[in-house]
Amino acid sequence: MDLSFTSKSLLHFVLILGILGATRLHASDPHLTLDYYASTCPTVFDIVRKEMECAVLSDPRNAAIIVRLHFHDCFVQGCDGSILLDDTVTLKGEKKASNNINSLKGAGIVDRIKNMVESECPGVVSCADILTIAARDAVILVGGPYWDVPVGRKDSVTANFDLANTNLPTPDESLLSIISKFLYQGLSVTDMVALAGAHTIGMAQCKNFRSRIYGGFDSTSLKNPISESHLSNLRSVCPAVGGGDNNITAMDYLTPNLFDNSFYQLLLNGEGLLNSDQEMYSSLFGIQTRELVKKYAADPLAFFQQFSESMVKMGNITNSESFITGEVRKNCRFVNT
C-alpha cells in the first residue's frame, strides 16, 4: 500500500470536512478595531499590562494559565468571555466541562484586572477584551512576541457546557481530528501548529500524558542519555498506577518559563509530552505539519511572526449573536442582572 498517497487522501478529505463545517464561527470580525476604547477607556491597555506584570512576576506559570484560558474561551462560542461564567441556578457554565475542570486557574487574575478597569472606566470594557489583551501581555512578559490586539468584543450572556466538551482538542486526540477542530473555527493547519507553540510555557497534568510516557515515547525519542533521563523523571512524576493524576510537569522541560521555539525542537527529538503535540511531527498524516515543525524549530523569528498572526486570528473568532445579545459584564463571573 502507498502510505503517502493514503495519508494525503485522508488529510485532504478531513480538510474538506473541516471547511464545510466552519459555518458558524469565523476568525475575523469587522466590529473589532484597535482604537475601540480610545475615547471611552484610553488607559485600559496600561492597566491590563501592569496587572499582568504583577501576576507573572509572582508566578511565571500565570502566563501560560492566561493564554490557555483565552484559547479555551475562543473555541467555544467565540471569544466572548463565556469561559469566565460561574454556574448558577439558571446557567450551566463551561468551567466544569471535562476539558476544563482542574485546568483553568486564571479567572482570579481576570477578576483583579476587571476590578481595576471598572474603577477607571465603569461599564465600558468587556471581560472578553480584558482576557484577550491579557493573553498578549502574558506572552510578551515571558519573552514572546508583541502583536496589536483588536478590541470591541461583547461578553456573552450564555455559556455552552456541551461545546466545551466537544470543541476543544484533547491531549490524546488524533492529528486529523484536531485539524478538523481548528478548521471549524476558521483556523488553518499553519495556525494550529503555530498556536501549539504556546505549549513552550505550558504545564500538563499526569492524566494527560500518562499514556504517552508509558506508550509511544520510547518509539519516538532518540533514546540517548538525556532523553532516557527525562523519561525516567516523567515516570517518577506520573506513575503508571497508583494515582498522581493531578501531578504536573512542563511541556517544554528545556526552557519552561521562556517563550521560545524549543517546544518544536523537542518534537524533532521525539520528546513531545502530549500525544497530540508529537503527532504533528511523527504522524503518517503529518505531511504539512511536519514541515512546519521543522521550520519553527529552525527559525524562531518565523515562529514568532506566525504565532502573532495566528493569535490575532484566533482572538477575532466571534459569534455574531454576541454583538446582538451580548453585554459588558460588571462581574466577569456572572451575567448582569
C-alpha positions as CSV (number, residue, x, y, z in Angstrom):
1,M,0.0,0.0,0.0
2,D,1.2,3.5,-0.8
3,L,1.0,5.1,2.6
4,S,2.0,8.6,1.4
5,F,-0.9,8.6,-1.1
6,T,-3.3,7.3,1.5
7,S,-2.3,9.9,4.1
8,K,-2.6,12.7,1.6
9,S,-6.0,11.5,0.5
10,L,-7.3,11.2,4.1
11,L,-5.8,14.6,5.0
12,H,-7.5,16.3,2.0
13,F,-10.8,14.6,3.0
14,V,-10.6,15.9,6.5
15,L,-9.6,19.4,5.3
16,I,-12.7,19.5,3.2
17,L,-14.9,18.3,6.0
18,G,-13.5,20.9,8.3
19,I,-14.0,23.7,5.8
20,L,-17.6,22.7,5.2
21,G,-18.1,22.6,9.0
22,A,-16.7,26.1,9.6
23,T,-20.0,27.9,9.0
24,R,-20.9,29.4,12.4
25,L,-17.7,30.9,13.7
26,H,-15.2,32.8,11.6
27,A,-11.7,34.0,12.5
28,S,-12.3,37.6,11.6
29,D,-14.7,40.3,12.7
30,P,-15.4,43.8,11.3
31,H,-16.7,45.0,14.7
32,L,-13.2,44.9,16.2
33,T,-10.8,47.8,16.0
34,L,-7.6,48.9,17.6
35,D,-9.0,52.2,18.8
36,Y,-12.3,51.0,20.2
37,Y,-11.6,52.3,23.7
38,A,-9.6,55.4,22.6
39,S,-12.1,57.8,23.9
40,T,-14.0,55.7,26.5
41,C,-11.2,54.0,28.3
42,P,-7.8,55.1,26.9
43,T,-5.9,53.6,29.9
44,V,-7.2,50.0,29.6
45,F,-4.1,48.6,27.9
46,D,-1.8,50.1,30.6
47,I,-4.0,48.7,33.4
48,V,-4.0,45.2,31.9
49,R,-0.3,45.3,31.4
50,K,0.5,46.4,34.9
51,E,-1.7,43.8,36.5
52,M,-0.2,41.1,34.2
53,E,3.3,42.2,35.2
54,C,2.4,41.6,38.8
55,A,0.8,38.2,38.1
56,V,3.7,36.9,36.0
57,L,6.3,38.3,38.4
58,S,4.6,36.4,41.3
59,D,4.5,33.2,39.3
60,P,5.7,32.8,35.7
61,R,3.2,29.9,35.3
62,N,0.4,32.6,35.2
63,A,1.5,33.5,31.7
64,A,0.6,30.0,30.4
65,I,-2.6,29.9,32.5
66,I,-4.0,33.1,31.0
67,V,-3.1,32.0,27.4
68,R,-4.8,28.7,28.0
69,L,-7.9,30.5,29.4
70,H,-8.1,32.6,26.3
71,F,-7.7,29.6,24.0
72,H,-10.5,27.7,25.8
73,D,-12.7,30.7,25.6
74,C,-12.3,31.3,21.9
75,F,-13.0,27.7,20.9
76,V,-16.5,27.7,22.5
77,Q,-18.9,30.3,21.1
78,G,-16.0,32.5,20.0
79,C,-14.0,34.9,22.2
80,D,-16.9,36.1,24.3
81,G,-15.9,35.5,27.9
82,S,-18.2,32.6,28.3
83,I,-15.4,30.5,29.9
84,L,-15.4,33.0,32.8
85,L,-19.0,32.4,33.9
86,D,-19.7,30.5,37.1
87,D,-22.5,28.0,37.4
88,T,-25.8,29.5,38.7
89,V,-29.3,28.1,39.2
90,T,-30.2,29.2,35.7
91,L,-26.8,28.9,33.9
92,K,-24.5,25.9,33.4
93,G,-21.0,27.3,32.8
94,E,-18.1,25.7,31.0
95,K,-15.6,25.5,33.9
96,K,-16.6,22.0,34.9
97,A,-16.5,20.5,31.4
98,S,-14.1,17.6,31.2
99,N,-11.7,19.6,29.1
100,N,-11.7,22.5,31.6
101,I,-12.0,21.1,35.1
102,N,-8.9,21.4,37.2
103,S,-7.0,23.1,34.3
104,L,-8.3,26.7,34.4
105,K,-6.9,28.8,37.2
106,G,-6.7,32.2,35.6
107,A,-10.2,33.5,36.4
108,G,-8.9,35.2,39.6
109,I,-6.3,37.2,37.6
110,V,-9.0,38.3,35.2
111,D,-11.2,39.3,38.2
112,R,-8.4,41.5,39.6
113,I,-7.8,43.2,36.2
114,K,-11.6,43.7,35.8
115,N,-11.8,45.4,39.2
116,M,-9.0,47.8,38.3
117,V,-10.5,48.6,34.9
118,E,-14.0,49.1,36.4
119,S,-12.6,51.6,38.9
120,E,-11.2,53.6,36.0
121,C,-13.9,53.1,33.3
122,P,-17.0,51.5,34.8
123,G,-19.2,49.5,32.5
124,V,-17.1,50.1,29.4
125,V,-14.6,47.3,28.8
126,S,-15.8,43.7,28.3
127,C,-14.3,40.7,30.1
128,A,-13.7,39.1,26.7
129,D,-11.5,42.0,25.7
130,I,-9.6,42.0,29.0
131,L,-8.8,38.3,28.6
132,T,-7.6,38.8,25.0
133,I,-5.3,41.7,25.9
134,A,-4.0,39.8,29.0
135,A,-3.1,36.8,26.8
136,R,-1.0,39.1,24.6
137,D,0.7,40.7,27.6
138,A,1.3,37.3,29.2
139,V,3.3,36.1,26.1
140,I,5.4,39.3,26.0
141,L,6.2,39.1,29.7
142,V,7.9,35.6,29.3
143,G,9.9,36.6,26.2
144,G,7.4,36.2,23.4
145,P,6.3,38.5,20.5
146,Y,4.2,41.6,20.5
147,W,1.0,42.0,18.4
148,D,-1.7,44.6,18.3
149,V,-5.0,43.4,19.8
150,P,-8.2,44.5,18.1
151,V,-10.9,45.1,20.7
152,G,-14.7,45.7,20.9
153,R,-15.9,42.2,21.9
154,K,-19.1,41.8,23.9
155,D,-19.5,39.4,26.8
156,S,-21.8,36.5,26.2
157,V,-24.9,36.1,28.4
158,T,-24.7,32.3,27.8
159,A,-22.2,29.5,28.1
160,N,-22.1,26.1,26.4
161,F,-21.0,23.2,28.6
162,D,-21.5,20.7,25.8
163,L,-19.4,22.6,23.2
164,A,-16.6,22.9,25.9
165,N,-16.6,19.1,25.9
166,T,-16.5,18.6,22.1
167,N,-14.8,21.7,20.5
168,L,-11.6,21.7,22.4
169,P,-8.7,19.5,21.3
170,T,-7.7,16.8,23.8
171,P,-4.2,15.5,24.7
172,D,-4.7,12.1,23.2
173,E,-6.7,13.2,20.1
174,S,-5.5,12.2,16.6
175,L,-3.9,14.8,14.4
176,L,-6.7,14.6,11.8
177,S,-9.3,15.2,14.4
178,I,-7.5,18.2,15.8
179,I,-7.0,19.7,12.4
180,S,-10.8,19.4,11.8
181,K,-11.5,21.2,15.1
182,F,-9.2,24.1,14.1
183,L,-10.7,24.3,10.6
184,Y,-14.2,24.5,12.1
185,Q,-13.0,27.7,13.9
186,G,-11.7,29.1,10.6
187,L,-8.1,28.4,11.6
188,S,-5.7,26.8,9.2
189,V,-3.2,23.9,9.7
190,T,-0.5,26.6,9.9
191,D,-2.4,28.4,12.6
192,M,-2.8,25.1,14.5
193,V,1.0,24.3,14.5
194,A,1.9,27.9,15.4
195,L,-0.6,28.1,18.3
196,A,0.5,24.8,19.7
197,G,3.8,26.5,20.2
198,A,2.2,28.2,23.3
199,H,3.0,24.8,25.0
200,T,6.5,26.1,25.3
201,I,5.3,27.8,28.5
202,G,2.6,25.3,29.5
203,M,2.3,22.6,32.1
204,A,0.4,19.3,31.8
205,Q,-1.3,17.1,34.3
206,C,-0.1,13.5,34.6
207,K,-3.5,12.1,33.5
208,N,-2.9,13.9,30.1
209,F,0.5,12.5,29.4
210,R,0.5,9.1,31.2
211,S,-0.4,7.2,28.0
212,R,2.4,8.9,26.2
213,I,5.2,8.2,28.6
214,Y,4.2,4.5,29.1
215,G,3.4,4.1,25.4
216,G,4.8,5.9,22.3
217,F,7.6,8.0,24.0
218,D,10.1,5.2,23.7
219,S,9.4,4.7,20.0
220,T,9.7,8.4,19.0
221,S,12.6,9.6,21.3
222,L,16.2,9.5,20.4
223,K,17.0,7.1,23.3
224,N,20.2,9.0,24.3
225,P,21.2,9.5,27.9
226,I,19.4,12.9,28.1
227,S,16.2,11.5,26.7
228,E,16.3,8.4,28.9
229,S,16.9,10.5,32.0
230,H,14.0,12.8,31.0
231,L,11.6,9.9,30.5
232,S,12.7,8.5,33.9
233,N,11.9,11.8,35.5
234,L,8.5,12.0,33.8
235,R,7.6,8.5,35.1
236,S,8.6,9.5,38.7
237,V,6.2,12.4,38.4
238,C,3.5,10.3,36.8
239,P,3.3,6.7,38.0
240,A,1.7,4.1,35.7
241,V,-0.6,3.1,38.5
242,G,-1.5,4.4,42.0
243,G,-2.7,7.9,41.3
244,G,-0.9,11.1,40.7
245,D,-3.4,12.2,38.1
246,N,-3.0,15.9,39.0
247,N,0.8,15.9,39.3
248,I,2.2,18.4,36.7
249,T,5.3,18.9,34.7
250,A,6.4,21.3,32.0
251,M,5.7,20.5,28.3
252,D,9.0,22.2,27.5
253,Y,11.5,21.0,30.1
254,L,14.4,22.8,28.4
255,T,13.1,26.4,29.0
256,P,9.7,26.0,30.8
257,N,9.3,29.7,31.7
258,L,10.6,31.2,28.5
259,F,8.5,31.7,25.4
260,D,10.8,30.4,22.6
261,N,10.9,27.7,19.9
262,S,12.4,24.9,21.9
263,F,9.0,23.2,22.0
264,Y,9.4,22.4,18.3
265,Q,13.0,21.2,18.9
266,L,11.6,18.7,21.4
267,L,9.2,17.4,18.8
268,L,12.1,16.8,16.4
269,N,13.7,14.7,19.1
270,G,10.5,12.8,19.6
271,E,10.1,14.2,23.1
272,G,6.8,15.9,22.9
273,L,5.0,15.4,26.2
274,L,1.5,15.1,24.7
275,N,0.5,12.6,22.1
276,S,-1.4,15.4,20.2
277,D,1.7,17.5,20.0
278,Q,4.1,14.8,19.0
279,E,1.7,13.7,16.2
280,M,2.4,17.0,14.4
281,Y,5.8,15.6,13.7
282,S,5.6,11.9,13.9
283,S,2.2,11.0,12.4
284,L,1.9,9.4,9.0
285,F,-0.7,12.1,8.3
286,G,1.5,15.0,9.3
287,I,2.6,15.9,5.8
288,Q,2.2,19.7,6.2
289,T,2.5,19.8,10.0
290,R,5.9,18.0,10.0
291,E,7.4,20.6,7.7
292,L,6.0,23.4,9.8
293,V,7.5,21.9,13.0
294,K,10.9,21.8,11.2
295,K,10.5,25.4,10.1
296,Y,9.7,26.7,13.5
297,A,12.4,24.6,15.2
298,A,15.0,26.2,12.9
299,D,13.7,29.7,12.7
300,P,12.4,31.4,15.9
301,L,11.5,34.6,14.1
302,A,9.3,32.7,11.7
303,F,7.5,31.1,14.7
304,F,7.1,34.4,16.5
305,Q,5.7,36.1,13.4
306,Q,3.2,33.3,12.6
307,F,2.2,32.9,16.3
308,S,1.4,36.6,16.4
309,E,-0.7,36.4,13.3
310,S,-2.5,33.3,14.5
311,M,-3.3,34.7,17.9
312,V,-4.9,37.8,16.3
313,K,-6.9,35.4,14.0
314,M,-8.0,33.3,16.9
315,G,-8.8,36.3,19.1
316,N,-11.1,37.6,16.3
317,I,-13.3,34.5,16.3
318,T,-16.7,35.8,17.3
319,N,-20.2,34.6,17.4
320,S,-22.3,37.3,15.7
321,E,-25.1,36.7,18.2
322,S,-22.8,38.2,20.9
323,F,-23.0,41.6,19.3
324,I,-26.8,41.4,19.4
325,T,-27.4,39.9,22.8
326,G,-24.1,40.5,24.5
327,E,-23.1,43.0,27.2
328,V,-20.3,44.4,29.2
329,R,-20.3,42.4,32.4
330,K,-19.8,44.2,35.7
331,N,-18.5,41.0,37.2
332,C,-16.9,38.5,34.8
333,R,-18.3,35.5,36.7
334,F,-21.9,36.5,36.3
335,V,-24.3,37.9,33.7
336,N,-25.6,41.4,34.6
337,T,-28.9,41.5,36.4
